[in-house]
Amino acid sequence: MNLKHALVIILLVLSCSFVHAIFNDYQPSARARAMGNAFTAVADDPTGIFYNPAGLCVTPLSAEIGFAQLYNQPFTELKTGSFAYPLPAKLGALGLGIQMFDVDYEDYALMSEQQLSLAYGYTLLNDVHSTIHVGCSATYYALAMDGYDSDTAYGINLGALAILHERTRFGFSVQNLNQPVMGADNAHSLPRKLAMGVAYMPYDGVITSVELKKDFAQDTEFMGGVEVKLLDPLYIRAGVHQNPATWSGGIGIKMIGVNLDYSYTRPSVLDDTHYLNIGYEFRR
């Protein structure tokens, strides 16, 4: 075994200890991270495609990109991009999302995980008291490790979002409903998760959200968060997440169509994660 392969094993063990499994929940949104990742019932920006595809129906024409070094480790990079496009004449909305998680050493790409998601959302019901949106997405997974064969898989995701009296939201999503598997000789099932959340807006500019997420192969996660608009361009956010135990906070700035979101996540045992998103809302 040469030095490079030894480093591959060491760094992969470290990275997998951080995220528990390949293609796990990397929390690919600074705004959602700052709210404890309780975002299934909110999902009203382009990053919502990663949480609940039904949220595309309440997302304007917009795009976002994001970056983080998970747990402040210089050899890990998470890069994301998302785009939401409302269709005309009540035909629904389309979304496109990409996540890239890399483990690098010097000039070597030791491991690369890529996810490409195409989503569609549709308004099922819209009356004076309530609105119900549904959505689905298909995700293409690609995994590559230095010195090993690459592999791919496809996952199907479903979501729903109900809004009552414009202030209460109920969100529901299922990730990898078809339970995709990677690997021929040593098969590994990709995480299949069920998420249910409630968000309430007691005042304009205030969002509170709580969520329960169940990984069918692991334990249940509980999370909650709040977002408050302090003044016209500035938002502050805070949240907590149980299993793994973390607390988080962040800020957002919205000016002339540009969105800048930052979050700080502090886990109980690992190092901090700083996450940055920048986006733009297109005028129509």
DRENPA-3360 file (N, C-alpha, C; in nm, 2 decimals, always signed):
BEGIN
1 = MNLKHALV = +0.09/-0.12/+0.00/+0.00/+0.00/+0.00/+0.09/+0.12/+0.00 ~ +0.07/+0.21/-0.10/+0.15/+0.33/-0.11/+0.10/+0.44/-0.02 ~ +0.17/+0.55/-0.01/+0.13/+0.66/+0.08/+0.00/+0.72/+0.05 ~ -0.02/+0.74/-0.08/-0.15/+0.80/-0.13/-0.27/+0.72/-0.09 ~ -0.26/+0.58/-0.11/-0.37/+0.50/-0.07/-0.39/+0.49/+0.08 ~ -0.28/+0.50/+0.15/-0.29/+0.51/+0.30/-0.37/+0.64/+0.34 ~ -0.33/+0.75/+0.28/-0.40/+0.87/+0.31/-0.55/+0.87/+0.27 ~ -0.58/+0.80/+0.16/-0.72/+0.78/+0.12/-0.80/+0.72/+0.23;
9 = IILLVLSC = -0.74/+0.61/+0.28/-0.82/+0.53/+0.39/-0.83/+0.62/+0.51 ~ -0.73/+0.69/+0.55/-0.73/+0.77/+0.67/-0.83/+0.88/+0.66 ~ -0.83/+0.95/+0.55/-0.92/+1.07/+0.53/-1.06/+1.02/+0.51 ~ -1.08/+0.91/+0.44/-1.22/+0.86/+0.42/-1.28/+0.82/+0.56 ~ -1.20/+0.75/+0.64/-1.25/+0.72/+0.77/-1.28/+0.84/+0.85 ~ -1.20/+0.95/+0.84/-1.23/+1.07/+0.91/-1.36/+1.13/+0.86 ~ -1.37/+1.14/+0.73/-1.48/+1.21/+0.67/-1.61/+1.13/+0.69 ~ -1.60/+1.00/+0.69/-1.72/+0.92/+0.71/-1.76/+0.93/+0.86;
17 = SFVHAIFN = -1.66/+0.95/+0.95/-1.70/+0.97/+1.09/-1.77/+1.10/+1.11 ~ -1.74/+1.20/+1.02/-1.81/+1.32/+1.03/-1.96/+1.31/+0.98 ~ -1.98/+1.24/+0.87/-2.11/+1.25/+0.81/-2.19/+1.11/+0.82 ~ -2.12/+1.01/+0.89/-2.18/+0.89/+0.93/-2.21/+0.79/+0.81 ~ -2.22/+0.84/+0.69/-2.24/+0.75/+0.57/-2.23/+0.83/+0.45 ~ -2.21/+0.76/+0.33/-2.20/+0.83/+0.21/-2.34/+0.89/+0.17 ~ -2.34/+1.00/+0.11/-2.46/+1.07/+0.06/-2.55/+1.09/+0.18 ~ -2.50/+1.13/+0.29/-2.59/+1.16/+0.41/-2.64/+1.31/+0.40;
25 = DYQPSARA = -2.71/+1.35/+0.50/-2.76/+1.48/+0.50/-2.66/+1.59/+0.54 ~ -2.60/+1.66/+0.44/-2.50/+1.76/+0.46/-2.55/+1.89/+0.49 ~ -2.68/+1.91/+0.51/-2.75/+2.03/+0.54/-2.70/+2.14/+0.44 ~ -2.74/+2.13/+0.31/-2.68/+2.22/+0.21/-2.74/+2.36/+0.19 ~ -2.77/+2.42/+0.31/-2.83/+2.56/+0.30/-2.79/+2.63/+0.43 ~ -2.73/+2.75/+0.41/-2.69/+2.83/+0.52/-2.81/+2.87/+0.60 ~ -2.91/+2.91/+0.53/-3.03/+2.96/+0.60/-3.10/+2.84/+0.69 ~ -3.11/+2.73/+0.62/-3.17/+2.61/+0.70/-3.08/+2.57/+0.81;
33 = RAMGNAFT = -2.95/+2.57/+0.79/-2.85/+2.53/+0.90/-2.87/+2.62/+1.02 ~ -2.88/+2.75/+0.99/-2.90/+2.85/+1.10/-3.02/+2.83/+1.18 ~ -3.12/+2.77/+1.12/-3.25/+2.74/+1.18/-3.26/+2.60/+1.23 ~ -3.14/+2.54/+1.26/-3.14/+2.40/+1.31/-3.17/+2.30/+1.21 ~ -3.18/+2.33/+1.08/-3.21/+2.25/+0.97/-3.36/+2.21/+0.97 ~ -3.44/+2.28/+1.04/-3.59/+2.26/+1.05/-3.65/+2.34/+0.93 ~ -3.64/+2.28/+0.81/-3.67/+2.36/+0.69/-3.78/+2.30/+0.60 ~ -3.82/+2.18/+0.63/-3.92/+2.11/+0.54/-4.05/+2.18/+0.53;
41 = AVADDPTG = -4.09/+2.25/+0.64/-4.22/+2.32/+0.63/-4.20/+2.47/+0.59 ~ -4.07/+2.51/+0.57/-4.04/+2.65/+0.52/-4.01/+2.64/+0.37 ~ -3.90/+2.59/+0.33/-3.87/+2.56/+0.19/-3.91/+2.66/+0.09 ~ -3.89/+2.79/+0.11/-3.94/+2.89/+0.02/-3.83/+2.97/-0.05 ~ -3.71/+2.90/-0.06/-3.60/+2.96/-0.15/-3.55/+2.84/-0.23 ~ -3.45/+2.87/-0.32/-3.41/+2.76/-0.41/-3.35/+2.64/-0.34 ~ -3.29/+2.66/-0.22/-3.23/+2.55/-0.15/-3.34/+2.45/-0.10 ~ -3.46/+2.50/-0.10/-3.57/+2.41/-0.06/-3.58/+2.28/-0.14;
49 = IFYNPAGL = -3.52/+2.28/-0.26/-3.53/+2.16/-0.35/-3.46/+2.05/-0.28 ~ -3.36/+2.07/-0.19/-3.30/+1.97/-0.11/-3.38/+1.92/+0.01 ~ -3.48/+1.99/+0.05/-3.56/+1.96/+0.17/-3.70/+1.92/+0.14 ~ -3.77/+1.99/+0.04/-3.90/+1.95/+0.01/-3.94/+2.01/-0.13 ~ -3.95/+1.93/-0.23/-3.97/+1.98/-0.36/-4.10/+2.05/-0.38 ~ -4.20/+2.03/-0.29/-4.32/+2.10/-0.30/-4.31/+2.25/-0.27 ~ -4.20/+2.29/-0.20/-4.17/+2.43/-0.18/-4.14/+2.51/-0.30 ~ -4.11/+2.44/-0.41/-4.09/+2.52/-0.54/-4.21/+2.60/-0.57;
57 = CVTPLSAE = -4.33/+2.56/-0.53/-4.45/+2.64/-0.56/-4.46/+2.77/-0.49 ~ -4.38/+2.79/-0.39/-4.38/+2.92/-0.32/-4.25/+2.99/-0.33 ~ -4.17/+2.94/-0.42/-4.03/+3.00/-0.44/-4.03/+3.09/-0.57 ~ -3.98/+3.21/-0.56/-3.98/+3.29/-0.68/-3.86/+3.25/-0.77 ~ -3.86/+3.30/-0.89/-3.75/+3.28/-0.99/-3.62/+3.32/-0.93 ~ -3.54/+3.23/-0.89/-3.41/+3.26/-0.82/-3.31/+3.15/-0.83 ~ -3.19/+3.18/-0.79/-3.08/+3.09/-0.79/-2.99/+3.11/-0.67 ~ -2.92/+3.01/-0.62/-2.83/+3.02/-0.51/-2.71/+2.93/-0.53;
65 = IGFAQLYN = -2.59/+2.97/-0.47/-2.48/+2.88/-0.47/-2.43/+2.89/-0.32 ~ -2.36/+2.78/-0.28/-2.32/+2.77/-0.14/-2.18/+2.70/-0.13 ~ -2.11/+2.73/-0.01/-1.98/+2.66/+0.01/-1.96/+2.64/+0.16 ~ -1.90/+2.53/+0.19/-1.86/+2.51/+0.33/-1.74/+2.40/+0.34 ~ -1.66/+2.42/+0.44/-1.57/+2.31/+0.47/-1.62/+2.25/+0.60 ~ -1.68/+2.13/+0.58/-1.75/+2.06/+0.69/-1.66/+2.04/+0.81 ~ -1.71/+2.09/+0.93/-1.64/+2.07/+1.06/-1.50/+2.14/+1.05 ~ -1.49/+2.24/+0.97/-1.37/+2.32/+0.96/-1.25/+2.23/+0.92;
73 = QPFTELKT = -1.27/+2.13/+0.84/-1.16/+2.04/+0.80/-1.12/+2.08/+0.66 ~ -0.99/+2.12/+0.64/-0.95/+2.17/+0.51/-0.96/+2.07/+0.40 ~ -0.96/+1.94/+0.43/-0.97/+1.84/+0.32/-1.11/+1.81/+0.27 ~ -1.21/+1.87/+0.34/-1.35/+1.85/+0.29/-1.41/+1.98/+0.24 ~ -1.48/+1.97/+0.13/-1.55/+2.08/+0.06/-1.69/+2.04/+0.02 ~ -1.78/+2.12/+0.06/-1.92/+2.10/+0.02/-1.96/+2.22/-0.07 ~ -2.00/+2.20/-0.19/-2.04/+2.30/-0.28/-2.18/+2.27/-0.33 ~ -2.27/+2.37/-0.34/-2.40/+2.35/-0.38/-2.45/+2.46/-0.47;
81 = GSFAYPLP = -2.55/+2.42/-0.55/-2.61/+2.52/-0.64/-2.76/+2.48/-0.66 ~ -2.85/+2.58/-0.67/-2.99/+2.55/-0.68/-3.06/+2.66/-0.76 ~ -3.16/+2.62/-0.83/-3.23/+2.71/-0.92/-3.38/+2.67/-0.92 ~ -3.47/+2.78/-0.90/-3.61/+2.76/-0.90/-3.67/+2.84/-1.02 ~ -3.77/+2.78/-1.09/-3.83/+2.84/-1.20/-3.98/+2.82/-1.20 ~ -4.06/+2.92/-1.16/-4.21/+2.91/-1.17/-4.25/+2.91/-1.31 ~ -4.33/+2.81/-1.35/-4.39/+2.80/-1.48/-4.51/+2.89/-1.50 ~ -4.54/+2.93/-1.62/-4.66/+3.02/-1.64/-4.79/+2.95/-1.63;
89 = AKLGALGL = -4.90/+3.03/-1.62/-5.03/+2.98/-1.62/-5.06/+2.86/-1.53 ~ -5.01/+2.87/-1.41/-5.04/+2.78/-1.30/-5.00/+2.63/-1.34 ~ -4.89/+2.62/-1.41/-4.85/+2.49/-1.45/-4.75/+2.43/-1.35 ~ -4.72/+2.50/-1.24/-4.63/+2.45/-1.14/-4.50/+2.52/-1.14 ~ -4.40/+2.45/-1.10/-4.26/+2.51/-1.09/-4.16/+2.40/-1.11 ~ -4.04/+2.43/-1.17/-3.93/+2.34/-1.19/-3.82/+2.38/-1.10 ~ -3.73/+2.29/-1.06/-3.62/+2.32/-0.98/-3.50/+2.23/-1.02 ~ -3.38/+2.28/-1.01/-3.26/+2.21/-1.04/-3.16/+2.23/-0.92;
97 = GIQMFDVD = -3.10/+2.12/-0.87/-3.01/+2.13/-0.76/-2.89/+2.04/-0.78 ~ -2.77/+2.09/-0.73/-2.65/+2.01/-0.73/-2.58/+2.02/-0.60 ~ -2.53/+1.91/-0.56/-2.44/+1.90/-0.44/-2.31/+1.83/-0.48 ~ -2.20/+1.88/-0.43/-2.07/+1.82/-0.46/-1.99/+1.82/-0.33 ~ -1.96/+1.70/-0.28/-1.88/+1.68/-0.16/-1.75/+1.61/-0.19 ~ -1.64/+1.68/-0.16/-1.51/+1.63/-0.20/-1.42/+1.62/-0.08 ~ -1.33/+1.51/-0.09/-1.22/+1.49/+0.01/-1.10/+1.50/-0.07 ~ -1.02/+1.60/-0.05/-0.89/+1.63/-0.13/-0.77/+1.62/-0.04;
105 = YEDYALMS = -0.66/+1.58/-0.10/-0.53/+1.59/-0.04/-0.43/+1.64/-0.14 ~ -0.37/+1.76/-0.11/-0.28/+1.83/-0.21/-0.35/+1.83/-0.35 ~ -0.29/+1.76/-0.44/-0.35/+1.77/-0.58/-0.43/+1.65/-0.61 ~ -0.46/+1.56/-0.51/-0.54/+1.44/-0.53/-0.68/+1.46/-0.49 ~ -0.78/+1.42/-0.57/-0.92/+1.41/-0.53/-0.94/+1.27/-0.48 ~ -0.94/+1.25/-0.35/-0.95/+1.12/-0.29/-1.09/+1.06/-0.30 ~ -1.19/+1.14/-0.28/-1.33/+1.10/-0.29/-1.41/+1.21/-0.34 ~ -1.51/+1.18/-0.42/-1.61/+1.28/-0.47/-1.75/+1.22/-0.47;
113 = EQQLSLAY = -1.84/+1.29/-0.41/-1.98/+1.26/-0.41/-2.05/+1.37/-0.49 ~ -2.13/+1.33/-0.59/-2.21/+1.43/-0.66/-2.36/+1.39/-0.67 ~ -2.44/+1.49/-0.64/-2.59/+1.47/-0.65/-2.65/+1.57/-0.74 ~ -2.72/+1.53/-0.84/-2.79/+1.62/-0.93/-2.94/+1.59/-0.92 ~ -3.02/+1.69/-0.89/-3.16/+1.67/-0.86/-3.24/+1.76/-0.96 ~ -3.34/+1.70/-1.02/-3.44/+1.77/-1.10/-3.58/+1.75/-1.03 ~ -3.65/+1.86/-1.01/-3.77/+1.86/-0.93/-3.88/+1.93/-1.00 ~ -4.00/+1.89/-0.96/-4.13/+1.96/-1.01/-4.22/+1.98/-0.89;
121 = GYTLLNDV = -4.29/+2.09/-0.89/-4.39/+2.12/-0.79/-4.52/+2.17/-0.85 ~ -4.63/+2.13/-0.79/-4.76/+2.16/-0.84/-4.86/+2.20/-0.73 ~ -4.94/+2.30/-0.75/-5.04/+2.34/-0.66/-5.16/+2.26/-0.68 ~ -5.19/+2.18/-0.58/-5.31/+2.09/-0.58/-5.44/+2.15/-0.55 ~ -5.43/+2.25/-0.45/-5.55/+2.31/-0.40/-5.51/+2.45/-0.36 ~ -5.60/+2.55/-0.39/-5.58/+2.69/-0.36/-5.71/+2.76/-0.34 ~ -5.75/+2.78/-0.21/-5.87/+2.85/-0.18/-5.84/+2.96/-0.08 ~ -5.95/+3.03/-0.03/-5.93/+3.14/+0.05/-5.86/+3.11/+0.19;
129 = HSTIHVGC = -5.88/+2.99/+0.23/-5.83/+2.95/+0.36/-5.70/+2.86/+0.36 ~ -5.68/+2.79/+0.26/-5.57/+2.69/+0.26/-5.51/+2.67/+0.12 ~ -5.39/+2.63/+0.11/-5.32/+2.59/-0.01/-5.25/+2.46/+0.01 ~ -5.25/+2.37/-0.08/-5.18/+2.25/-0.07/-5.09/+2.23/-0.20 ~ -4.96/+2.22/-0.18/-4.87/+2.19/-0.28/-4.81/+2.06/-0.27 ~ -4.78/+1.99/-0.38/-4.71/+1.86/-0.39/-4.59/+1.88/-0.48 ~ -4.49/+1.79/-0.46/-4.37/+1.79/-0.54/-4.30/+1.66/-0.55 ~ -4.22/+1.64/-0.65/-4.14/+1.52/-0.66/-4.00/+1.56/-0.72;
137 = SATYYALA = -3.90/+1.48/-0.70/-3.77/+1.50/-0.76/-3.70/+1.37/-0.78 ~ -3.61/+1.37/-0.88/-3.53/+1.26/-0.91/-3.38/+1.30/-0.89 ~ -3.31/+1.22/-0.82/-3.17/+1.26/-0.79/-3.08/+1.15/-0.84 ~ -2.97/+1.20/-0.92/-2.87/+1.11/-0.97/-2.75/+1.12/-0.88 ~ -2.70/+1.01/-0.83/-2.59/+1.00/-0.74/-2.47/+0.94/-0.81 ~ -2.35/+1.00/-0.79/-2.23/+0.95/-0.85/-2.12/+0.96/-0.74 ~ -2.06/+0.85/-0.72/-1.95/+0.83/-0.62/-1.82/+0.79/-0.69 ~ -1.71/+0.86/-0.66/-1.58/+0.82/-0.71/-1.48/+0.82/-0.60;
145 = MDGYDSDT = -1.40/+0.72/-0.60/-1.29/+0.71/-0.50/-1.16/+0.68/-0.58 ~ -1.05/+0.75/-0.54/-0.93/+0.73/-0.61/-0.88/+0.59/-0.60 ~ -0.85/+0.53/-0.71/-0.80/+0.39/-0.71/-0.91/+0.29/-0.72 ~ -1.04/+0.33/-0.71/-1.15/+0.23/-0.71/-1.25/+0.27/-0.82 ~ -1.33/+0.17/-0.86/-1.43/+0.20/-0.96/-1.54/+0.29/-0.91 ~ -1.59/+0.38/-1.00/-1.69/+0.47/-0.96/-1.83/+0.40/-0.97 ~ -1.93/+0.46/-0.91/-2.06/+0.40/-0.91/-2.17/+0.50/-0.91 ~ -2.29/+0.47/-0.96/-2.40/+0.56/-0.97/-2.53/+0.50/-0.92;
153 = AYGINLGA = -2.63/+0.58/-0.89/-2.76/+0.53/-0.84/-2.86/+0.65/-0.87 ~ -2.99/+0.61/-0.86/-3.09/+0.71/-0.88/-3.19/+0.70/-0.76 ~ -3.23/+0.82/-0.71/-3.33/+0.82/-0.60/-3.45/+0.90/-0.63 ~ -3.57/+0.86/-0.58/-3.69/+0.93/-0.60/-3.73/+0.99/-0.47 ~ -3.77/+1.12/-0.47/-3.81/+1.19/-0.35/-3.95/+1.26/-0.37 ~ -4.03/+1.26/-0.26/-4.16/+1.32/-0.27/-4.18/+1.42/-0.16 ~ -4.27/+1.52/-0.18/-4.29/+1.62/-0.08/-4.43/+1.68/-0.09 ~ -4.47/+1.74/+0.03/-4.60/+1.81/+0.03/-4.59/+1.92/+0.12;
161 = LAILHERT = -4.66/+2.03/+0.10/-4.66/+2.15/+0.18/-4.80/+2.21/+0.18 ~ -4.86/+2.22/+0.30/-4.99/+2.27/+0.32/-4.98/+2.40/+0.40 ~ -5.05/+2.51/+0.35/-5.04/+2.64/+0.42/-5.18/+2.68/+0.46 ~ -5.20/+2.70/+0.59/-5.33/+2.74/+0.64/-5.33/+2.88/+0.69 ~ -5.43/+2.96/+0.63/-5.45/+3.10/+0.67/-5.32/+3.18/+0.66 ~ -5.23/+3.14/+0.57/-5.11/+3.21/+0.54/-5.00/+3.22/+0.65 ~ -5.03/+3.16/+0.76/-4.94/+3.17/+0.88/-4.89/+3.04/+0.93 ~ -4.96/+2.93/+0.90/-4.92/+2.80/+0.95/-4.89/+2.71/+0.83;
169 = RFGFSVQN = -4.78/+2.64/+0.84/-4.73/+2.55/+0.74/-4.71/+2.41/+0.79 ~ -4.75/+2.31/+0.71/-4.72/+2.17/+0.75/-4.64/+2.11/+0.63 ~ -4.52/+2.06/+0.66/-4.43/+2.01/+0.55/-4.41/+1.86/+0.57 ~ -4.40/+1.79/+0.46/-4.37/+1.64/+0.46/-4.29/+1.61/+0.34 ~ -4.19/+1.52/+0.37/-4.10/+1.48/+0.26/-4.05/+1.34/+0.28 ~ -4.02/+1.27/+0.18/-3.96/+1.13/+0.18/-3.84/+1.14/+0.08 ~ -3.73/+1.10/+0.13/-3.61/+1.10/+0.05/-3.57/+0.95/+0.02 ~ -3.53/+0.93/-0.11/-3.49/+0.80/-0.16/-3.60/+0.69/-0.13;
177 = LNQPVMGA = -3.72/+0.73/-0.17/-3.84/+0.64/-0.16/-3.81/+0.50/-0.22 ~ -3.74/+0.49/-0.33/-3.71/+0.37/-0.39/-3.59/+0.29/-0.33 ~ -3.53/+0.34/-0.23/-3.42/+0.28/-0.16/-3.31/+0.24/-0.25 ~ -3.24/+0.34/-0.32/-3.13/+0.31/-0.41/-3.01/+0.24/-0.34 ~ -2.94/+0.16/-0.41/-2.83/+0.09/-0.36/-2.70/+0.11/-0.45 ~ -2.59/+0.13/-0.38/-2.46/+0.14/-0.45/-2.37/+0.02/-0.42 ~ -2.30/-0.02/-0.52/-2.20/-0.13/-0.50/-2.26/-0.26/-0.54 ~ -2.18/-0.34/-0.61/-2.22/-0.47/-0.66/-2.18/-0.58/-0.56;
185 = DNAHSLPR = -2.06/-0.58/-0.52/-2.01/-0.69/-0.43/-2.04/-0.65/-0.28 ~ -2.03/-0.52/-0.25/-2.05/-0.48/-0.11/-2.16/-0.37/-0.11 ~ -2.28/-0.41/-0.13/-2.39/-0.32/-0.15/-2.42/-0.23/-0.03 ~ -2.44/-0.11/-0.06/-2.47/-0.01/+0.05/-2.59/+0.07/+0.01 ~ -2.70/+0.07/+0.10/-2.82/+0.14/+0.07/-2.80/+0.29/+0.11 ~ -2.84/+0.37/+0.02/-2.84/+0.52/+0.05/-2.94/+0.55/+0.15 ~ -2.92/+0.66/+0.23/-3.01/+0.69/+0.34/-3.15/+0.72/+0.29 ~ -3.25/+0.66/+0.35/-3.39/+0.68/+0.32/-3.45/+0.75/+0.44;
193 = KLAMGVAY = -3.51/+0.87/+0.42/-3.55/+0.95/+0.54/-3.69/+1.00/+0.52 ~ -3.76/+1.01/+0.63/-3.89/+1.07/+0.63/-3.89/+1.19/+0.72 ~ -3.94/+1.31/+0.67/-3.93/+1.43/+0.75/-4.07/+1.49/+0.76 ~ -4.11/+1.54/+0.88/-4.23/+1.61/+0.90/-4.21/+1.73/+0.99 ~ -4.26/+1.85/+0.94/-4.23/+1.97/+1.01/-4.35/+2.06/+1.02 ~ -4.35/+2.16/+1.11/-4.45/+2.26/+1.13/-4.38/+2.39/+1.14 ~ -4.43/+2.49/+1.06/-4.38/+2.63/+1.07/-4.49/+2.72/+1.10 ~ -4.46/+2.82/+1.19/-4.57/+2.92/+1.22/-4.51/+3.06/+1.22;
201 = MPYDGVIT = -4.59/+3.15/+1.16/-4.54/+3.29/+1.14/-4.64/+3.38/+1.22 ~ -4.61/+3.40/+1.35/-4.70/+3.48/+1.44/-4.71/+3.62/+1.39 ~ -4.60/+3.68/+1.34/-4.60/+3.81/+1.29/-4.52/+3.82/+1.16 ~ -4.55/+3.92/+1.08/-4.47/+3.94/+0.96/-4.32/+3.95/+0.99 ~ -4.24/+3.87/+0.92/-4.10/+3.88/+0.94/-4.05/+3.78/+1.05 ~ -4.14/+3.70/+1.10/-4.10/+3.60/+1.21/-4.14/+3.47/+1.16 ~ -4.05/+3.37/+1.16/-4.08/+3.23/+1.13/-4.03/+3.14/+1.24 ~ -4.11/+3.06/+1.30/-4.07/+2.95/+1.39/-4.09/+2.82/+1.33;
209 = SVELKKDF = -4.00/+2.72/+1.35/-4.02/+2.59/+1.28/-3.97/+2.48/+1.37 ~ -4.04/+2.37/+1.37/-3.99/+2.25/+1.44/-4.01/+2.13/+1.34 ~ -3.93/+2.03/+1.36/-3.93/+1.92/+1.27/-3.88/+1.79/+1.33 ~ -3.93/+1.68/+1.28/-3.89/+1.55/+1.32/-3.85/+1.48/+1.19 ~ -3.73/+1.41/+1.20/-3.68/+1.34/+1.08/-3.64/+1.20/+1.12 ~ -3.68/+1.10/+1.05/-3.65/+0.96/+1.08/-3.58/+0.90/+0.97 ~ -3.45/+0.86/+1.00/-3.38/+0.77/+0.91/-3.42/+0.63/+0.94 ~ -3.46/+0.56/+0.83/-3.52/+0.42/+0.86/-3.41/+0.33/+0.90;
217 = AQDTEFMG = -3.28/+0.37/+0.89/-3.17/+0.28/+0.93/-3.10/+0.33/+1.06 ~ -3.14/+0.45/+1.11/-3.08/+0.50/+1.23/-3.19/+0.56/+1.32 ~ -3.14/+0.65/+1.41/-3.23/+0.71/+1.51/-3.31/+0.83/+1.45 ~ -3.40/+0.88/+1.53/-3.48/+0.99/+1.50/-3.41/+1.12/+1.53 ~ -3.43/+1.22/+1.45/-3.37/+1.35/+1.48/-3.48/+1.45/+1.51 ~ -3.46/+1.54/+1.60/-3.55/+1.65/+1.63/-3.47/+1.78/+1.62 ~ -3.54/+1.88/+1.56/-3.48/+2.01/+1.54/-3.58/+2.12/+1.54 ~ -3.53/+2.24/+1.57/-3.61/+2.36/+1.57/-3.54/+2.48/+1.55;
225 = GVEVKLLD = -3.60/+2.59/+1.50/-3.53/+2.71/+1.47/-3.63/+2.83/+1.45 ~ -3.57/+2.95/+1.45/-3.64/+3.07/+1.44/-3.57/+3.17/+1.34 ~ -3.64/+3.25/+1.27/-3.59/+3.35/+1.18/-3.67/+3.48/+1.21 ~ -3.59/+3.59/+1.24/-3.65/+3.72/+1.27/-3.60/+3.83/+1.18 ~ -3.68/+3.90/+1.12/-3.64/+4.02/+1.04/-3.63/+4.14/+1.13 ~ -3.50/+4.18/+1.15/-3.47/+4.29/+1.24/-3.51/+4.42/+1.18 ~ -3.47/+4.44/+1.06/-3.50/+4.56/+0.98/-3.49/+4.52/+0.84 ~ -3.52/+4.61/+0.75/-3.55/+4.58/+0.61/-3.45/+4.48/+0.54;
233 = PLYIRAGV = -3.32/+4.50/+0.55/-3.23/+4.41/+0.48/-3.18/+4.29/+0.57 ~ -3.20/+4.30/+0.70/-3.12/+4.21/+0.79/-3.21/+4.11/+0.86 ~ -3.17/+3.98/+0.86/-3.24/+3.88/+0.93/-3.15/+3.81/+1.02 ~ -3.19/+3.77/+1.14/-3.11/+3.68/+1.23/-3.18/+3.55/+1.25 ~ -3.10/+3.45/+1.27/-3.16/+3.31/+1.28/-3.09/+3.23/+1.39 ~ -3.16/+3.14/+1.45/-3.10/+3.05/+1.55/-3.17/+2.92/+1.55 ~ -3.10/+2.81/+1.59/-3.17/+2.68/+1.59/-3.09/+2.58/+1.67 ~ -3.15/+2.47/+1.70/-3.09/+2.36/+1.77/-3.13/+2.23/+1.70;
241 = HQNPATWS = -3.04/+2.13/+1.71/-3.06/+2.00/+1.64/-3.02/+1.89/+1.74 ~ -3.10/+1.79/+1.75/-3.07/+1.68/+1.84/-3.04/+1.56/+1.76 ~ -2.93/+1.49/+1.80/-2.89/+1.36/+1.73/-2.85/+1.38/+1.59 ~ -2.73/+1.44/+1.57/-2.63/+1.48/+1.67/-2.66/+1.61/+1.73 ~ -2.62/+1.63/+1.85/-2.65/+1.75/+1.92/-2.57/+1.87/+1.87 ~ -2.64/+1.97/+1.82/-2.57/+2.09/+1.77/-2.66/+2.21/+1.80 ~ -2.60/+2.33/+1.80/-2.67/+2.45/+1.81/-2.61/+2.54/+1.70 ~ -2.69/+2.63/+1.65/-2.65/+2.71/+1.53/-2.71/+2.85/+1.54;
249 = GGIGIKMI = -2.65/+2.93/+1.45/-2.70/+3.07/+1.44/-2.66/+3.13/+1.31 ~ -2.71/+3.24/+1.27/-2.67/+3.30/+1.14/-2.74/+3.43/+1.11 ~ -2.70/+3.49/+1.00/-2.76/+3.61/+0.96/-2.79/+3.60/+0.81 ~ -2.89/+3.68/+0.77/-2.92/+3.70/+0.62/-2.94/+3.84/+0.59 ~ -2.89/+3.88/+0.47/-2.91/+4.01/+0.42/-2.97/+4.00/+0.28 ~ -3.08/+4.08/+0.26/-3.15/+4.08/+0.13/-3.16/+4.22/+0.08 ~ -3.10/+4.25/-0.03/-3.10/+4.38/-0.09/-3.10/+4.38/-0.24 ~ -3.19/+4.45/-0.30/-3.21/+4.47/-0.44/-3.19/+4.33/-0.52;
257 = GVNLDYSY = -3.26/+4.23/-0.46/-3.26/+4.10/-0.53/-3.15/+4.01/-0.49 ~ -3.05/+4.05/-0.42/-2.93/+3.97/-0.38/-2.95/+3.92/-0.24 ~ -2.93/+3.79/-0.22/-2.95/+3.73/-0.08/-2.81/+3.68/-0.04 ~ -2.77/+3.72/+0.08/-2.64/+3.67/+0.14/-2.67/+3.60/+0.27 ~ -2.65/+3.47/+0.29/-2.68/+3.40/+0.41/-2.55/+3.34/+0.47 ~ -2.54/+3.35/+0.60/-2.42/+3.29/+0.67/-2.48/+3.22/+0.79 ~ -2.42/+3.10/+0.81/-2.45/+3.02/+0.93/-2.33/+2.97/+1.00 ~ -2.34/+2.95/+1.13/-2.24/+2.89/+1.22/-2.30/+2.78/+1.29;
265 = TRPSVLDD = -2.24/+2.66/+1.28/-2.30/+2.54/+1.35/-2.19/+2.49/+1.44 ~ -2.23/+2.46/+1.57/-2.14/+2.42/+1.67/-2.19/+2.28/+1.72 ~ -2.12/+2.17/+1.68/-2.16/+2.04/+1.73/-2.10/+2.01/+1.86 ~ -2.15/+1.91/+1.93/-2.11/+1.88/+2.07/-1.97/+1.83/+2.08 ~ -1.92/+1.75/+1.97/-1.79/+1.69/+1.98/-1.70/+1.73/+1.87 ~ -1.74/+1.76/+1.75/-1.66/+1.80/+1.64/-1.64/+1.95/+1.63 ~ -1.56/+1.99/+1.53/-1.53/+2.13/+1.52/-1.65/+2.20/+1.45 ~ -1.64/+2.34/+1.45/-1.75/+2.42/+1.39/-1.76/+2.41/+1.24;
273 = THYLNIGY = -1.87/+2.44/+1.19/-1.89/+2.46/+1.04/-1.94/+2.60/+1.01 ~ -1.87/+2.67/+0.92/-1.92/+2.79/+0.87/-1.97/+2.77/+0.73 ~ -2.09/+2.82/+0.70/-2.15/+2.80/+0.57/-2.20/+2.93/+0.51 ~ -2.17/+2.95/+0.38/-2.21/+3.07/+0.31/-2.29/+3.04/+0.19 ~ -2.40/+3.11/+0.17/-2.48/+3.11/+0.05/-2.50/+3.25/-0.01 ~ -2.49/+3.25/-0.14/-2.52/+3.38/-0.21/-2.62/+3.35/-0.32 ~ -2.73/+3.43/-0.33/-2.83/+3.41/-0.43/-2.88/+3.53/-0.49 ~ -2.96/+3.51/-0.59/-3.02/+3.63/-0.66/-3.17/+3.59/-0.70;
281 = EFRR = -3.26/+3.69/-0.68/-3.40/+3.67/-0.72/-3.42/+3.76/-0.84 ~ -3.46/+3.69/-0.95/-3.47/+3.76/-1.08/-3.61/+3.83/-1.08 ~ -3.60/+3.95/-1.14/-3.73/+4.03/-1.15/-3.80/+3.98/-1.28 ~ -3.93/+3.97/-1.27/-4.01/+3.92/-1.39/-4.10/+4.03/-1.44;
% end
